[in-house]
Amino acid sequence: MNGNDYLKMLVEDIHSATVAIIGPDGHPQTRIIDMMLCDEAGVYFLTAKGKAFYTQLMEQRYIAVSATKDKKAVSLRGRIRSIGSEKLDEIFEKNAYMQKIYPNDTRSALEVFHLYEASGEYFDISDPARVVRDSIVIGQPETVVSGYFVGSGCIGCKLCYSVCPQKCIDISIKPVVIDQSRCLHCGRCAEICPEQTIEKRG
């Protein structure tokens, strides 16, 4: 799957997501928000202009989103912008339940927000013996490489493989290579490495 497939999963299959923002007391605050639409430019959601959430979105212009269903998760962090009533009719057409919440012209109380520049990941543990991890990018955010990486000082002792829960380390070459798409980021490989050549990044 690619990034657009993950966004489609977020919107159509999972739909309701936890959105985190900084509250007025300076601490994280979360809300459950429906992700209404997605396209190649990002993800769209909405809120009423009278809500405190709206004020926070307008001030901070940045959110973190996490959603999960059937042991599959999508997480994103990035920049948002208000696009006013743009795409509002499309949202109501695709999400018919909204017409009962905001009937007729009461939808004018709402404003659409666009998550347009973000990075994150897809994480699937539906098959516990073979997890899947993949990166998601919207727009051109500053990318942060995260995970465990083996340096040139590797002596090929294979101890890392012996403690890896997913056995996702290729020990047929030296330095050994960790399959980032399956790594749990548990850190056991780094702990046991006698040369301390496994580096945690991000």
Sequence and secondary structure as in RCSB ss.txt:
>XXXX:A:sequence
MNGNDYLKMLVEDIHSATVAIIGPDGHPQTRIIDMMLCDEAGVYFLTAKGKAFYTQLMEQRYIAVSATKDKKAVS
LRGRIRSIGSEKLDEIFEKNAYMQKIYPNDTRSALEVFHLYEASGEYFDISDPARVVRDSIVIGQPETVVSGYFV
GSGCIGCKLCYSVCPQKCIDISIKPVVIDQSRCLHCGRCAEICPEQTIEKRG
>XXXX:A:secstr
  HHHHHHIIIIII EEEEEEE TTSSEEEEEEE  EEETTEEEEEEETTSHHHHHHHHH EEEEEEEETTEEEE
EEEEEEE TTTTHHHHHHH TTHHHHS GGGGGGEEEEEEEEEEEEEEE SSTTS EEEEEEESS      EEEE
 TT     HHHHH TT  EE SSSS EE TTT     HHHHH TT  EEEE 
